[in-house]
């Protein structure tokens, strides 16, 4: 069995007493704390100052944006007003265009109808000219025929009828018949024109 | 003295760091200074606005293509006068019916706005009631020919000069096909319920897209109109020998 080692019991007059804090170390701690506090206060102040600056900048920007928005709002209102006026004007011009188109169509129709009437009138004039020419030919041929026939009758019925050569009389008769044939042909042409 | 200046120096340093060092406030989670307000916020790359002009294509004078293609034809014959319709095929060519230009001494043309156009030559098809007239002056506009004939129920628009009167646009639908009751056109012809009158002969019949689907040439007592289909028109145009000089009343 092992015996415990002897304990060294201190003497009462040798008891350990903590040394009192040195005034220099305490002062250092206070200084350090003060510096830290000052730094914290400085940082806090700087932060506050920065935040105030940021706040002011944002407020200024907000005001600028609002001014810009109001400017564009005014421009938009002006543009809308001009757009409404332009639309109204466009509607009026469109109405005028429709009216003008209608008028153009009517005038084109009137011109075409006048052209039709003019063409018809021209055809009538041409027809009347042809009829007149045919009638003139009939009259001329008929007059020649009648003159010839009257002359021939004079030759045949006169007291001196026996003086004329029968051959010449026959020739004259054929000539008169030719005149009268022309008159009949001209009359046929006239009737053809009249029947058109 | 040095001890008293320390907080001030530190504060200035911090402010300098916060305000001067770009990005530091963001890294610290602090609000940042706003960017300056631009002087103008109107975008410059806006797409051009789509301008609606309705369902019709407008021309400089406001008339739509449907009306601008129409041509009025006056057939001055030997002692007779008749009118018909036609439509531009190209700048100097128009299409109409054979019976519109036949037996004429002179053909007189006018456009939708009353402008006179001189006709230089006319030729007629032998196997269909179709004719082509060449012009000395350009025609206002020419439509596109449809690639296929319409089918029953398809809408049809007819533009022409019924009774030789005002330019008129009428609508209807294709109601079927039949063989030509007048025996003037080979093959089948189209029947529509679009109203036409004498003088409408030669009018263009258009589909919903404004393409030519046929040429009006007749009507019946029931009010139905008959069209030479565009397939026949195309076949005639493709065959140079299909057309011969139009007969005149002078012989």
Interface residues (C-beta under 8 A of the other chain):
Chain A: X31 X34 X35 X38 X39 X41 X42 X43 X45 X46 X47 X49 X50 X51 X53 X54 X57 X58 X60 X61 X64 X65 X68 X72 X97 X100 X101 X104 X105 X106 X107 X108 X109 X111 X112 X113 X115 X116 X119 X120 X123 X127 X196
Chain B: X3 X6 X7 X8 X9 X10 X11 X12 X13 X14 X15 X18 X19 X25 X30 X31 X32 X33 X34 X35 X36 X37 X38 X41 X42 X61 X62 X63 X72 X74 X76 X79 X80 X81 X83 X108 X110 X111 X112 X113 X114 X161 X164 X165 X166 X167
